[in-house]
Amino acid sequence: MTIIESAATPLLLNRLAARIEAEIGLSFPAPKRRDLINAMRAMAASAGFVCEKDCIDWLLADPWDDAKSEMCARHLTVGETYFFREPRAFDLVCDYAREKMAEDDARLRIWSAGCCTGEEPYSIAMALKQGLPQLDPRRIFILGTDLNGINLQIARDGIYRQWSFRKAGELPQPRWFREEDENRFRLDASIRNMVRFAALNLTDPGYPSAATQTQEMDIIFCRNVLMYFSKSQARRVIERFRKCLVDGGWLIVSPSEASADMFSGFSPVYFPDAIYFQKTGASSQSAPEKWALPTVSPSDAQLDCAAPVHAEPASARIRPPARKDSAREVAADAAARARTLASEGKVDAAMHCLDQSINNNPFSVELYQAKALIAIEAGAQRDALQSLKRVIYLKPDFILAHYLLGVLQMARNRPRDAVRHFETAREMLSSLRRGDVVPGSDGLTVASLLDSVCAYIGKGSA
C-alpha cells in the first residue's frame, strides 16, 4: 500500500507538518498536504528508505540536524531561478550604490537570502560591475545564503547550463563566462570572488549577527521564499530582515509576497512590475523617485554591456602605503590579507598567513579574532573555539568573542555553555548605549547584537 492509503494518517501528517514548520519554517496547511505526501515519496526514494513511513519516522525523531534540513529543502521547495530575474531590482542596486558609494570610505553590503544555486547574487555582482565599473570590489560585500547544501555547492562552483540564461535571449557573453563544454559555462573568477556563500536557516534567531555576517545590510533580496512560510513565520522573518538593514535600506520580495500588513516598519515603493520595501528610520532616504530607473539595464545589456564611464582611473587614486610603525598596524594588515585569501576560497593559505603572524605577535587579539571568524566560515569549529578562547584570555571584556563562543556552543548542542557566554555578552552590552557600535564588530550596533543575544538565550534556556 502507498503512504496515501495507510501510513499518512491525518495525525501523522499533522505531526510532520508541525515539525517541519518548527525546524525550518516551511508551512504545509491542509490544502498543501498532498504536496507534502508526494515530497515524502521522492525523499524516501532518494534517501534509500524502504518506505515513506520510515522517512517520516526519521524526520520526526530527535534530534533535528543539518541532514534533515537539507533533505527537506531539496524536496519541499522549488529551485526556480535564472540570471537577471526581474531586472528592475538590479537597477535599484546600481542606483543605490551610486548614491552611497560616492563617499570614499563607504561600503556596500547586499544579501541574497534563499539564493538557490547562486544566479541572483552573481547577477547582483555583474550588475554592479557593469553599472559601476570604477567601483573597487573590495568595498562590496555580497552574501548568498540557502538551506540546501547541494545548491550552495553549485553556486560556489559557478558552472551553469543554458537553462540559467533562459531570459537573456542569447548565450552568455564571454566577458563573464567561459564555455566548458556543450551547454556548460563557467563564471569568471572576478565575479565569483565578489560573492560569499553560507548555509542559513531563516527561521533560526541567529541573525542579524557578526557570526553570519548579516548585520548592517544595505539591500536584502528574498524573492519567492516567504511564500513557503506561514504568515506568522513570514512576519518574524521580515522583522529579522528589518533588524539586519540599515536605515533607508531596501527589502526586495516578489510581488506575490508583498502583503502590506506584513511589512511593519517599511515604506512600500510601487512600480508596475515590482514592489520594494524601504526600512523607515531617522536617516532613511525620502524620495526613491530621485533615482533614474533604469540607468544601465541588465535586461538590455544582460551580461556584457557596460556603458562607458568617464571617471578618474583607479591608479590615480592609489596612495603609497604608510609605514607600519606599530605591531598593531602589522597585525591589521595580516588580518586583512587573510580575509582576502579566505574570500577567494584559499582558507588554508589564510590560516597559514595568520599563524605566521601570530608567531611574530602572539598577543594580538586582532589576529586571533580574524582566525576565529575564518574558521567559523570554513566550518572548523575546533579551531574557532581555540582562537576565541585565546581572545578572551587576552581581552576578557571582548563582547563579540563571548557572543561567538555562545553561537559555536549552540551549534555543538551545548546550550548550557552557550547561555553562559550569551549571559556574559548581555551583561556587558547592557552597560553600553543601544546606538553604539560594538567594539571589533565592523559596524554592528549594540541594539542589533543585544537582540540576537536575547533570542539565543531564549532558545538555549527552552
C-alpha positions as CSV (number, residue, x, y, z in Angstrom):
1,M,0.0,0.0,0.0
2,T,1.1,3.6,-0.6
3,I,1.6,6.2,2.1
4,I,-1.7,7.9,0.9
5,E,-3.7,4.8,1.7
6,S,-2.3,3.7,5.1
7,A,0.8,5.3,6.5
8,A,0.0,9.0,6.0
9,T,-2.8,9.3,8.5
10,P,-4.1,12.8,9.2
11,L,-2.5,12.7,12.7
12,L,0.9,11.6,11.3
13,L,0.8,14.4,8.6
14,N,-0.1,16.9,11.3
15,R,2.9,16.0,13.3
16,L,5.2,16.0,10.3
17,A,3.9,19.4,9.1
18,A,4.3,20.9,12.6
19,R,7.9,19.5,12.9
20,I,9.0,20.9,9.5
21,E,7.5,24.3,10.2
22,A,9.1,24.5,13.7
23,E,12.5,23.5,12.4
24,I,12.9,25.2,9.0
25,G,9.7,27.3,8.7
26,L,8.2,25.6,5.7
27,S,4.4,25.6,6.0
28,F,2.1,22.8,4.8
29,P,-1.5,23.6,5.8
30,A,-4.3,21.2,4.9
31,P,-4.7,22.3,1.2
32,K,-1.0,21.5,0.7
33,R,-0.9,18.1,2.3
34,R,-0.9,16.3,-1.0
35,D,2.3,18.2,-1.9
36,L,3.8,17.0,1.3
37,I,2.9,13.4,0.7
38,N,4.3,13.5,-2.8
39,A,7.5,15.1,-1.5
40,M,7.8,12.3,1.1
41,R,7.7,9.7,-1.6
42,A,10.5,11.4,-3.6
43,M,12.5,12.0,-0.4
44,A,12.2,8.3,0.7
45,A,13.4,7.1,-2.7
46,S,16.4,9.4,-2.9
47,A,17.5,8.8,0.7
48,G,17.3,5.0,0.4
49,F,14.4,4.4,2.9
50,V,12.5,1.1,2.5
51,C,9.2,3.0,2.6
52,E,7.8,6.5,3.1
53,K,6.8,5.7,6.7
54,D,10.5,5.2,7.6
55,C,11.3,8.5,6.1
56,I,8.6,10.3,8.1
57,D,9.7,8.5,11.3
58,W,13.3,9.7,10.6
59,L,12.1,13.3,10.3
60,L,10.0,13.1,13.4
61,A,12.8,11.5,15.5
62,D,15.1,13.7,17.6
63,P,17.4,15.5,17.2
64,W,16.8,17.6,14.1
65,D,20.1,18.1,12.2
66,D,21.6,19.7,9.0
67,A,20.9,16.5,7.0
68,K,17.2,16.8,7.7
69,S,17.2,20.4,6.9
70,E,19.0,19.9,3.6
71,M,16.8,16.9,2.6
72,C,13.6,19.0,3.2
73,A,15.0,22.0,1.4
74,R,15.8,19.8,-1.6
75,H,12.4,18.1,-1.8
76,L,9.9,20.6,-0.3
77,T,11.0,23.8,-2.3
78,V,11.3,24.6,-5.9
79,G,14.7,26.0,-7.0
80,E,13.3,28.3,-9.8
81,T,16.0,30.9,-10.6
82,Y,17.9,32.3,-13.5
83,F,20.3,35.2,-14.3
84,F,18.9,38.8,-14.1
85,R,15.5,37.7,-13.0
86,E,13.2,40.7,-12.6
87,P,15.8,43.1,-13.9
88,R,14.4,46.3,-12.3
89,A,15.8,45.2,-9.0
90,F,19.3,45.3,-10.3
91,D,18.6,48.9,-11.5
92,L,17.8,49.7,-7.8
93,V,21.0,48.1,-6.7
94,C,23.1,50.2,-9.0
95,D,21.3,53.4,-8.2
96,Y,21.6,52.8,-4.5
97,A,25.3,52.0,-4.9
98,R,25.9,55.3,-6.8
99,E,24.2,57.2,-4.0
100,K,26.1,55.6,-1.2
101,M,29.5,54.8,-2.7
102,A,30.1,58.5,-3.6
103,E,31.7,58.7,-0.1
104,D,35.3,57.4,-0.2
105,D,35.0,55.2,2.9
106,A,31.5,53.8,2.3
107,R,30.9,50.1,1.9
108,L,28.0,48.3,0.3
109,R,26.5,45.2,1.8
110,I,23.9,43.1,0.0
111,W,22.3,39.8,1.0
112,S,20.6,37.3,-1.3
113,A,18.5,35.2,1.2
114,G,17.4,31.9,-0.4
115,C,19.9,32.3,-3.2
116,C,19.3,28.7,-4.6
117,T,22.2,27.9,-7.0
118,G,23.6,31.4,-7.0
119,E,22.3,33.1,-10.1
120,E,20.8,36.0,-8.1
121,P,23.8,37.1,-6.1
122,Y,26.1,36.7,-9.1
123,S,23.6,38.8,-11.1
124,I,24.0,41.5,-8.4
125,A,27.8,41.3,-8.8
126,M,27.6,41.6,-12.6
127,A,25.1,44.4,-12.5
128,L,27.5,46.4,-10.2
129,K,30.5,45.6,-12.4
130,Q,28.5,46.8,-15.4
131,G,26.9,49.8,-13.9
132,L,29.8,51.0,-11.7
133,P,32.9,49.6,-13.4
134,Q,35.1,52.1,-11.5
135,L,34.0,50.7,-8.1
136,D,36.6,48.8,-6.0
137,P,35.2,45.3,-5.4
138,R,36.8,45.3,-2.0
139,R,34.2,47.8,-0.9
140,I,31.4,45.5,-1.8
141,F,30.2,42.5,0.3
142,I,27.6,40.2,-1.3
143,L,26.3,37.3,0.7
144,G,24.2,34.4,-0.7
145,T,22.6,32.0,1.8
146,D,20.4,29.0,1.3
147,L,19.2,26.0,3.3
148,N,20.2,23.5,0.6
149,G,23.8,22.5,0.7
150,I,23.8,21.0,-2.8
151,N,22.5,24.3,-4.2
152,L,25.3,26.2,-2.4
153,Q,28.0,23.9,-3.8
154,I,26.7,24.5,-7.3
155,A,26.8,28.2,-6.6
156,R,30.4,28.1,-5.3
157,D,31.4,26.1,-8.4
158,G,30.0,28.7,-10.7
159,I,29.2,26.4,-13.6
160,Y,25.8,26.8,-15.2
161,R,23.8,25.4,-18.1
162,Q,21.9,27.3,-20.8
163,W,18.7,27.0,-18.7
164,S,20.1,29.5,-16.3
165,F,20.2,32.1,-19.1
166,R,16.7,31.5,-20.4
167,K,15.6,35.1,-20.1
168,A,18.7,36.5,-21.6
169,G,17.7,35.7,-25.2
170,E,21.2,34.7,-26.1
171,L,24.2,32.7,-25.0
172,P,26.1,34.1,-22.0
173,Q,28.7,36.6,-23.0
174,P,32.4,35.7,-23.0
175,R,33.2,38.7,-20.8
176,W,31.7,36.8,-17.8
177,F,31.6,33.2,-18.8
178,R,33.9,30.6,-20.4
179,E,32.3,27.6,-22.2
180,E,33.5,24.4,-20.5
181,D,31.8,22.0,-22.9
182,E,28.5,21.7,-24.6
183,N,25.8,23.6,-22.6
184,R,28.1,24.3,-19.6
185,F,29.5,27.7,-18.8
186,R,32.0,28.7,-16.1
187,L,31.6,32.1,-14.4
188,D,34.7,34.3,-14.3
189,A,36.6,34.3,-11.1
190,S,36.4,38.1,-10.8
191,I,32.6,37.7,-10.3
192,R,32.8,34.6,-8.2
193,N,35.1,36.3,-5.8
194,M,32.6,39.1,-5.1
195,V,30.1,36.7,-3.6
196,R,30.4,34.7,-0.3
197,F,28.0,31.7,0.2
198,A,26.9,30.2,3.5
199,A,24.2,27.9,4.8
200,L,21.5,29.7,6.8
201,N,18.1,28.7,8.1
202,L,15.9,31.8,8.0
203,T,13.8,30.5,10.9
204,D,16.8,30.5,13.3
205,P,17.2,33.5,15.6
206,G,20.9,33.9,14.9
207,Y,20.6,36.9,12.6
208,P,21.4,39.7,12.4
209,S,24.8,38.7,13.8
210,A,28.5,39.0,13.1
211,A,28.7,35.2,13.1
212,T,26.5,35.1,10.0
213,Q,27.7,38.4,8.6
214,T,24.1,39.5,8.2
215,Q,24.3,42.8,10.1
216,E,24.1,46.3,8.7
217,M,22.8,45.3,5.3
218,D,22.0,47.9,2.6
219,I,19.8,45.7,0.5
220,I,18.3,42.2,1.1
221,F,16.8,40.1,-1.7
222,C,14.3,37.5,-0.6
223,R,12.3,36.6,-3.6
224,N,9.9,33.6,-3.7
225,V,11.0,32.4,-0.3
226,L,8.4,33.9,2.1
227,M,5.6,32.1,0.2
228,Y,6.8,28.8,1.8
229,F,6.3,30.1,5.3
230,S,3.2,30.5,7.4
231,K,2.0,34.1,7.8
232,S,3.3,34.3,11.4
233,Q,6.6,32.8,10.5
234,A,7.0,35.1,7.5
235,R,6.3,38.1,9.7
236,R,9.0,37.0,12.1
237,V,11.5,36.6,9.2
238,I,10.6,40.0,7.9
239,E,11.1,41.6,11.3
240,R,14.6,40.0,11.5
241,F,15.3,41.3,8.0
242,R,14.4,44.8,9.2
243,K,16.9,44.5,12.1
244,C,19.5,43.4,9.5
245,L,19.0,46.5,7.4
246,V,20.5,50.0,7.9
247,D,18.0,52.9,8.0
248,G,16.9,53.5,4.4
249,G,17.9,50.0,3.3
250,W,15.8,48.0,1.0
251,L,14.0,44.7,1.2
252,I,13.2,43.2,-2.2
253,V,10.5,40.5,-2.3
254,S,8.3,39.1,-5.1
255,P,5.1,41.0,-5.8
256,S,3.0,37.9,-4.8
257,E,4.6,38.1,-1.3
258,A,4.1,41.8,-0.8
259,S,1.2,41.9,1.6
260,A,1.2,45.3,3.2
261,D,0.2,44.2,6.7
262,M,3.4,42.0,6.8
263,F,5.9,44.8,6.5
264,S,5.6,47.0,9.6
265,G,8.4,49.5,9.7
266,F,8.8,49.6,6.0
267,S,7.6,52.1,3.3
268,P,6.4,50.4,0.1
269,V,7.5,51.8,-3.3
270,Y,5.3,50.6,-6.2
271,F,6.4,50.0,-9.7
272,P,4.2,48.5,-12.5
273,D,6.1,45.1,-12.2
274,A,7.5,45.2,-8.7
275,I,7.0,46.4,-5.1
276,Y,10.0,47.2,-2.9
277,F,10.1,48.0,0.8
278,Q,12.4,50.6,2.3
279,K,13.2,50.5,6.0
280,T,11.9,53.6,7.7
281,G,14.1,55.4,10.2
282,A,15.7,58.6,11.2
283,S,18.2,58.5,8.3
284,S,16.0,56.9,5.6
285,Q,16.2,58.3,2.1
286,S,12.9,60.2,1.5
287,A,12.3,60.0,-2.3
288,P,13.3,57.0,-4.3
289,E,12.0,58.7,-7.4
290,K,15.2,60.8,-7.5
291,W,16.9,57.6,-8.8
292,A,16.8,57.4,-12.5
293,L,15.3,54.0,-13.4
294,P,16.6,52.4,-15.4
295,T,20.2,53.7,-15.7
296,V,22.2,50.7,-17.0
297,S,19.6,47.9,-17.6
298,P,20.7,44.3,-17.4
299,S,17.7,43.5,-19.5
300,D,19.1,45.4,-22.4
301,A,22.8,44.5,-21.9
302,Q,22.2,41.3,-20.0
303,L,25.7,40.0,-19.4
304,D,28.0,42.3,-21.3
305,C,27.1,45.9,-22.0
306,A,28.8,48.3,-19.6
307,A,28.3,51.9,-20.6
308,P,31.5,53.9,-20.8
309,V,32.1,55.7,-17.6
310,H,34.5,58.7,-17.6
311,A,35.9,58.6,-14.1
312,E,39.3,59.1,-12.5
313,P,41.3,55.9,-13.1
314,A,41.7,53.8,-10.0
315,S,45.5,54.1,-10.4
316,A,45.3,57.9,-9.9
317,R,43.6,57.4,-6.6
318,I,46.1,54.9,-5.2
319,R,48.2,56.3,-2.4
320,P,51.5,54.8,-1.3
321,P,51.0,52.8,1.9
322,A,52.1,54.5,5.1
323,R,55.0,53.0,7.0
324,K,53.8,50.4,9.6
325,D,55.4,51.6,12.8
326,S,53.4,49.5,15.3
327,A,52.7,45.8,15.9
328,R,49.0,46.6,15.8
329,E,49.2,48.0,12.3
330,V,51.2,45.0,11.1
331,A,48.6,42.7,12.6
332,A,45.8,44.6,11.0
333,D,47.5,44.2,7.6
334,A,48.0,40.5,8.2
335,A,44.3,40.1,9.2
336,A,43.2,41.9,6.1
337,R,45.4,39.7,3.8
338,A,44.0,36.6,5.5
339,R,40.4,37.8,5.0
340,T,41.1,38.4,1.3
341,L,42.6,35.0,0.9
342,A,39.6,33.4,2.6
343,S,37.1,35.3,0.5
344,E,38.9,33.8,-2.6
345,G,38.4,30.3,-1.2
346,K,42.0,30.0,-0.1
347,V,41.3,29.1,3.5
348,D,44.5,27.1,4.2
349,A,46.6,30.0,2.9
350,A,44.7,32.4,5.0
351,M,45.2,30.3,8.1
352,H,48.9,29.9,7.3
353,C,49.2,33.7,6.9
354,L,47.6,34.2,10.4
355,D,49.7,31.5,12.1
356,Q,52.9,33.1,10.8
357,S,51.8,36.5,12.1
358,I,50.8,35.1,15.4
359,N,54.2,33.5,15.8
360,N,55.6,37.1,15.5
361,N,52.9,38.7,17.6
362,P,51.4,36.1,20.0
363,F,49.4,38.7,22.0
364,S,47.4,40.1,19.1
365,V,43.7,40.0,19.8
366,E,43.0,41.1,16.2
367,L,44.9,38.1,14.7
368,Y,43.1,35.5,16.8
369,Q,39.8,37.2,16.1
370,A,40.4,37.0,12.3
371,K,41.4,33.4,12.7
372,A,38.3,32.6,14.6
373,L,36.0,34.3,12.0
374,I,37.6,32.5,9.1
375,A,37.4,29.2,10.9
376,I,33.7,29.7,11.6
377,E,33.1,30.4,7.9
378,A,35.1,27.3,7.0
379,G,33.1,25.1,9.5
380,A,36.3,24.4,11.5
381,Q,34.6,24.7,14.9
382,R,37.6,23.4,17.0
383,D,40.0,26.0,15.5
384,A,37.4,28.7,16.0
385,L,36.8,27.7,19.7
386,Q,40.5,27.7,20.4
387,S,41.1,31.1,18.8
388,L,38.1,32.7,20.6
389,K,39.2,31.3,24.0
390,R,42.6,32.9,23.3
391,V,40.9,36.2,22.5
392,I,39.0,36.1,25.8
393,Y,42.2,35.2,27.7
394,L,44.0,38.2,26.2
395,K,40.9,40.5,26.4
396,P,38.3,39.2,28.9
397,D,35.8,42.1,28.1
398,F,35.7,41.4,24.3
399,I,32.0,41.2,23.9
400,L,32.0,39.8,20.4
401,A,34.2,36.8,21.4
402,H,31.8,35.8,24.1
403,Y,28.9,36.1,21.7
404,L,30.6,34.0,19.0
405,L,31.6,31.3,21.6
406,G,27.9,31.1,22.5
407,V,27.0,30.7,18.8
408,L,29.5,27.9,18.5
409,Q,28.4,26.1,21.6
410,M,24.8,26.2,20.4
411,A,26.0,24.7,17.1
412,R,27.7,21.9,19.1
413,N,24.4,21.3,21.0
414,R,25.8,22.6,24.3
415,P,23.1,25.1,25.3
416,R,24.3,25.5,28.9
417,D,27.8,26.5,27.9
418,A,26.2,28.7,25.2
419,V,23.9,30.5,27.6
420,R,26.8,31.2,29.9
421,H,28.6,33.1,27.2
422,F,25.5,34.8,26.0
423,E,24.7,36.0,29.5
424,T,28.2,37.5,29.8
425,A,27.8,39.2,26.5
426,R,24.4,40.6,27.5
427,E,25.7,41.9,30.8
428,M,28.5,43.8,29.0
429,L,26.2,45.1,26.3
430,S,23.7,46.4,28.8
431,S,26.3,48.9,30.0
432,L,26.5,50.4,26.6
433,R,24.2,52.7,24.7
434,R,22.0,50.9,22.2
435,G,23.1,53.0,19.3
436,D,26.8,52.5,19.9
437,V,28.9,50.2,17.7
438,V,30.1,47.0,19.4
439,P,33.9,47.1,19.6
440,G,35.6,45.0,17.0
441,S,32.4,44.2,15.2
442,D,32.8,46.1,11.9
443,G,29.8,48.3,12.5
444,L,27.3,46.1,14.4
445,T,25.3,48.1,16.8
446,V,24.7,47.3,20.4
447,A,20.9,47.1,19.8
448,S,21.3,44.5,17.0
449,L,23.7,42.3,18.9
450,L,21.7,42.5,22.1
451,D,18.5,41.4,20.2
452,S,20.4,38.4,18.8
453,V,21.9,37.5,22.2
454,C,18.5,37.6,23.9
455,A,17.0,35.4,21.2
456,Y,19.7,32.9,21.6
457,I,19.3,32.9,25.4
458,G,15.6,32.2,25.0
459,K,16.4,29.3,22.6
460,G,19.1,27.9,24.9
461,S,17.0,28.1,28.0
462,A,14.0,26.4,26.4
